[in-house]
């Protein structure tokens, strides 16, 4: 199944949106999300537009489209056809919603965090590869995934580097993993405030009104 999703700008690796994962997933995938960030930093206009990167028990599949990278972390058993079909759906919806804003230099990290609503809805559709809808997708004559480049994470990040460079990259991945955990907590809080903030403010105002009325009468 699709475990997590991150969307970033290719030009500078700026994260634009991501799935809001639960605490357990955050803990299990922290290192792999740091690897995803390292991948974003290596991408450029000449990079493969579709690629599957093997890392431990997971594959990191990515799709490049219109200057944006759509990346998902999936179990190795999850069919690649479905993974790239999932990324295709995200890319079409994201471009229609935010395509004209992606290149703005003033964008802040996770500027389009609200896109998580579509990510979650689409991810639920792809949760079980055995459903009739997904079996149909697998049987359709989609893009031949055997032609998609497959790489190994260690080779991608460290091939040709010295031991010192490997150690430095390892330390950087640990640091970014910790930073990602902190960012995730902040983003979850931001999402909760966005979702329930107005209700909370209304409740406080209502409480104050009742309090004042009771004091007066």
N, C-alpha and C positions, 0 to 999 in steps of 0.2 A: 504493500500500500504506500501511498504518498505520505511521508512522515512530516515534511516541512517544505516551505516554499519561500524563496527570496527573489525579489526583483531589483535589479540595479542598473544604473546607467553605465554603458560600456566605456565612454570617454574617460571617466575618472573613478569608476567603481562606486559612485555614490549610491547607497541603498535607497530605493524609492518606496518600496512596500515589502511586507512580509506577512506570513501567516502568524497569527497569535496562538502559539502552542502552549499546552498546559505545562505545569511545573515539572512533571516527570519527563516529558519530551525535551524540555529545555535542558535538563540535567544530562539526559542520554545523548543529546545531539550537539551539545555546546562545542565540542571539538570539531565536529563535522561542519558546523556553521562557520567556524573560524577558517576551516579549509575553503569553504565557499567564498569567503571574503578574500582569501589569498588568490583564488581563481579569478575573481573580478579584477584584481590588480594586474593580472597577467594578460587579460583580454585586450584586443585591439581590432582595428578594422580588417586585419588579415587573418584573424582567428577563424577556426572552423565554426560554421554557423550552427551546427548541431554536434554535440559530443556527449559521451557517457564516460564518467570517470569512476573507476572502482576504488573504494576505500573501506577496508574492513568488511562489515556485514552489509554495507550499503553501496548504492550507486548514486552519484551526483550527476543528474542529467541536466544539460542546459541547452537553451535555444536562444540565438541572437536574432533580433528583428528590429529594424528601424532604430538602431542605436541603443537598444535595451536588451539586457540579458535576463532571461526567465530561467530560474534554476530550481529544481526540486530534489529533495533527498528521499530516496525510495529503498525499500527492502530489495535485496538482490533478486528475490523471486518475482517481484512485480514486473509484468511484461513491459518491454521497452516501447512497444507500439502504443500502449495505453499512456505511458509516461509522456511521450512526445505529443500524443493527441491532447492530453491534459495541458501541456505547455502551449500548444497551438491555441486552445480555447482562451487561456489567460492572455496570450499576446494580442489576440483580436479584440477582446473586451478592453484591455488596458489601453491599447492604441486609440480606440474609439472614445474612451473616457478622458485620457490625459495626454494623448499624442502630441498635442500642440504646446504642452507645458514642459515636456521632458528636458529640453535643452536650455531652459532658463538658468542662468548662472546663479541666481539668488535662491535656488531651491535648497531647502534644509533636508537632512537625512530623514527618511520615512515620511516625506511630504504627502504621500498618497496612502497613508496607513488605512484609510477607509476602504481601500480596495480589498482588504481582508474579508469583507462580507462576501464578495464574489469568490474569492479564493476558497473560503470554507464551504460555500454552496457547491462549487465545482468539485472540490476534493471529496465531498460526501458521495457524489455521483460515481467517482472512480474508486471508492473504498474497496469494493469487492469485484475482482476481475471476472467472477463467475456469473454476475448478473447478465440477463439477456441483452441489455443495452451494451454492456462492455464486451460481451462475446461477439456481438455484431460488429463492434469497432475492430476487434481483433481479426475478424474474418474479412473485413473490407480490404480492398486493394489500396491500402494507404502507402505512404512513402516506404520504401524498402529499408528497414532499420539496420539491416546487415551492412549497409553502406555507411552508416554513421560511425565516426571515429570512436574507438574505445581506448581509454588510457588508464594507466595506473597512477594513483595519487602521488606516491613517492617519486615516481619518474617525472611526473609533471612538475612537482615543486622543487625537487632536489637534483635531478640529473645534471651531471657536470659540475656540481658545486663541491667545494672543499668541506672537510669535516667541520671547520669553524663556521662556514656558511650554513651548514645543516643545523648546527647547534643554535646559531642565531635565529634561523627560521623557526626552529622548534620553540625557542623562548618567545618569539613574537606571536606564534600561534597560541601559546598559553596565555599571553597577555591579552590578545584579542578575544580569546574565549571568555576570560573574566569580564572584559569590557562588554561583550555581547550579552552576557547574563545580566549585567547592570542595565544595559539599554533595553533589554526585553522587559524587565520589571517596570522601567519607566514608561515604556510603550503600553504595557497592560494597564497601568494606572491612568495614562492619558486616554486610553480607549474607554475605561470605566467612567472617567469624568465626562467624556463626550457623550456617553450613552445615558448616564444617570444624573449629570450635573444639573440640568434644568429642573428635574423632578425634586432633587435635593434642595435647590434654592427655593422652589415653590413651597416645599414642606416647611422650611425655616420661616419663610414669610408668613405662612398660615399660622404657625406656632406663635410667632410674635404678635400677630393680630389677636389671636385668642387670649394670649397672656395680657395684652393691654386692655382688652375688653373686660376680662375678669378683674383686673386691678381697678378699673374705673367703676364697675358695677358691683 
